[in-house]
Amino acid sequence: MALIYCRECGNQISDKAERCPYCGMVMYNIPPPPTYDMMTSDEAKEEKLKKRSLIGRAVFILGLICWVILGNVDMDVELLIVLYDIDIIVLCVSCAISLISEHKLDKLRRKKNK
Protein backbone atom coordinates (compact mmCIF):
# COMPACT_ATOMS: atom_id res chain seq x y z
CA MET A 1 0.00 0.00 0.00
CA ALA A 2 1.35 3.40 -0.98
CA LEU A 3 0.21 6.81 0.13
CA ILE A 4 -1.04 9.38 -2.35
CA TYR A 5 -2.34 12.92 -1.94
CA CYS A 6 -5.99 13.86 -2.25
CA ARG A 7 -6.42 16.40 -5.08
CA GLU A 8 -9.13 18.20 -3.13
CA CYS A 9 -7.84 18.54 0.44
CA GLY A 10 -4.17 17.53 0.09
CA ASN A 11 -4.20 14.91 2.86
CA GLN A 12 -2.28 11.67 2.41
CA ILE A 13 -4.50 8.65 1.89
CA SER A 14 -4.11 5.04 0.74
CA ASP A 15 -3.77 4.48 -2.98
CA LYS A 16 -6.41 1.76 -2.60
CA ALA A 17 -9.06 4.16 -1.24
CA GLU A 18 -11.98 4.87 -3.57
CA ARG A 19 -12.83 8.08 -1.71
CA CYS A 20 -10.87 10.42 0.51
CA PRO A 21 -11.83 9.75 4.15
CA TYR A 22 -11.29 13.44 4.97
CA CYS A 23 -13.29 15.23 2.25
CA GLY A 24 -15.08 12.47 0.31
CA MET A 25 -13.41 13.24 -3.04
CA VAL A 26 -13.54 10.29 -5.47
CA MET A 27 -9.99 9.08 -6.10
CA TYR A 28 -8.62 7.90 -9.44
CA ASN A 29 -5.01 7.31 -8.36
CA ILE A 30 -3.73 10.43 -10.09
CA PRO A 31 -0.28 11.36 -8.79
CA PRO A 32 0.10 14.86 -7.34
CA PRO A 33 1.91 17.50 -9.36
CA PRO A 34 5.65 17.42 -8.70
CA THR A 35 6.86 19.52 -5.82
CA TYR A 36 10.35 20.76 -5.16
CA ASP A 37 10.84 17.84 -2.76
CA MET A 38 10.06 15.33 -5.54
CA MET A 39 12.35 16.97 -8.12
CA THR A 40 16.08 16.66 -8.36
CA SER A 41 17.94 19.61 -6.94
CA ASP A 42 18.83 20.88 -10.44
CA GLU A 43 15.21 20.70 -11.59
CA ALA A 44 14.04 22.53 -8.48
CA LYS A 45 16.68 25.23 -8.96
CA GLU A 46 15.68 25.61 -12.61
CA GLU A 47 11.99 26.03 -11.70
CA LYS A 48 12.78 28.59 -9.00
CA LEU A 49 15.04 30.57 -11.34
CA LYS A 50 12.40 30.57 -14.10
CA LYS A 51 9.78 31.91 -11.68
CA ARG A 52 12.17 34.52 -10.29
CA SER A 53 13.06 35.71 -13.79
CA LEU A 54 9.40 35.91 -14.78
CA ILE A 55 8.55 37.89 -11.65
CA GLY A 56 11.46 40.27 -12.34
CA ARG A 57 10.20 40.87 -15.87
CA ALA A 58 6.62 41.41 -14.71
CA VAL A 59 7.69 43.93 -12.06
CA PHE A 60 9.86 45.71 -14.63
CA ILE A 61 6.90 46.05 -17.01
CA LEU A 62 4.69 47.34 -14.18
CA GLY A 63 7.39 49.86 -13.31
CA LEU A 64 7.44 51.11 -16.89
CA ILE A 65 3.66 51.46 -16.83
CA CYS A 66 3.91 53.48 -13.60
CA TRP A 67 6.60 55.64 -15.23
CA VAL A 68 4.23 56.49 -18.10
CA ILE A 69 1.33 57.14 -15.74
CA LEU A 70 3.44 59.42 -13.54
CA GLY A 71 4.41 61.41 -16.62
CA ASN A 72 0.76 62.16 -17.30
CA VAL A 73 -0.37 63.03 -13.76
CA ASP A 74 -0.58 66.60 -12.55
CA MET A 75 0.76 66.74 -8.97
CA ASP A 76 3.21 68.50 -6.70
CA VAL A 77 6.71 68.50 -8.22
CA GLU A 78 8.44 67.31 -5.03
CA LEU A 79 6.08 64.36 -4.71
CA LEU A 80 6.52 63.54 -8.38
CA ILE A 81 10.32 63.51 -7.99
CA VAL A 82 10.06 61.13 -5.01
CA LEU A 83 7.72 58.82 -6.95
CA TYR A 84 10.05 58.84 -9.96
CA ASP A 85 12.98 57.98 -7.69
CA ILE A 86 11.07 55.05 -6.18
CA ASP A 87 10.08 53.89 -9.65
CA ILE A 88 13.68 54.03 -10.87
CA ILE A 89 14.78 51.91 -7.91
CA VAL A 90 12.02 49.36 -8.63
CA LEU A 91 13.01 49.24 -12.31
CA CYS A 92 16.69 48.73 -11.50
CA VAL A 93 16.09 46.04 -8.88
CA SER A 94 13.61 44.11 -11.02
CA CYS A 95 15.94 44.26 -14.01
CA ALA A 96 18.84 43.02 -11.87
CA ILE A 97 16.76 40.16 -10.46
CA SER A 98 15.71 39.08 -13.93
CA LEU A 99 19.23 39.31 -15.38
CA ILE A 100 20.86 37.47 -12.48
CA SER A 101 18.22 34.74 -12.61
CA GLU A 102 18.69 34.32 -16.36
CA HIS A 103 22.48 34.15 -15.90
CA LYS A 104 22.19 31.49 -13.20
CA LEU A 105 19.66 29.57 -15.31
CA ASP A 106 21.99 29.63 -18.31
CA LYS A 107 24.87 28.48 -16.13
CA LEU A 108 22.76 25.61 -14.75
CA ARG A 109 21.69 24.52 -18.24
CA ARG A 110 25.29 24.54 -19.49
CA LYS A 111 26.33 22.44 -16.49
CA LYS A 112 23.48 20.03 -17.20
CA ASN A 113 24.45 19.61 -20.87
CA LYS A 114 28.07 18.70 -20.08
N, C-alpha and C positions, 0 to 999 in steps of 0.2 A: 504494500500500500504506500503510495506517495502522496504528498501534500501538494495541493494546488491552491491558487488564490481565487476567491470569488470575484467575478467581474463587477458585481454590484457594490458589495460592502468592503471588499479587500481582505476579509479574514481568511486564514488558512483552513482548508477543509480537505477531506479525503477525496482522492481522485475517483473513488467508487461511488461517491454520493450523487444521487440524482438531483437533489435540491440542497441549497445552502441551509444549514440548520440555523443560521443567524438571521438571514433576511428572506429566505424562501425562494431565491432566484434559481431557475432551472439551469443545471450545469450541463455543458456539452464537452467538457474536458479540453477547453481552449486554454493554451498556456498564456500567462500574463505577458504584457509587453516587456521587453528587456529593460532592466534597470541597470544603473551603474555597477551594482554589486554583481550582476550576472555577466557583465561584459568584461573583456580583458582590460587591463589598465590602459593600453594604447587606444582601444576603442572608446573607453570612457573619456579619456583626455581629448580625443578628436571631437566627440559630441559636445563636450563642455566648451572647447575652443570655437566650434562652429556657432554655438548659441551666443557666446560672448561677442564674437565678431558681428553677428547679426544685430545684437542689441546695440553695439557701438554705432553701426550704420544707421539704425533707426533713430537713435538719439541725435546723431549728426544731422539727419534730414529734418527732424523736429526743430533743432536749433536754427537751421537755415530758414525754416518757415517762420519762426519767431523773429529772426532778423528782419525778414521782409515785412512782417506785421508791425514791428517797432518803427520801421522807416515810414510807415503810413499813419502813425498815431500822433495826434497833437497832444503833447503833455509837457510838463516842466522839463527844461533842458537838463538840470542836474539829475533828475530821476531817470531821464532817458539815457544819460551817460552811464549811470550805474547799471541799468538794465542791459545796455550794450556790452559793458564789461563782463557781466555775469554770463551773457550769451556767448561771448568770445571764449571764456573759460570752458563752458560746456562744450562748445565746438572743438576746442583743442583736446580736451580730455577724451571725448568720444572718438575723435579721429585717432588718437594715440592708442586707445583700447582696441579699436578695430585693426589698426596696423600691426600692433604687437601680437594680437591673436592670430592674424593671418600669417605672420612670420613664424610663430610657433607651430601653427598647423602645417605650414609648408615643410618645416624642419622635421616634424613628426612623420609626414608622408614620405620624405626622402629617406628617413631612417627605416621606415617600413619596407620600402622598395629595395633596399640593399640586400 
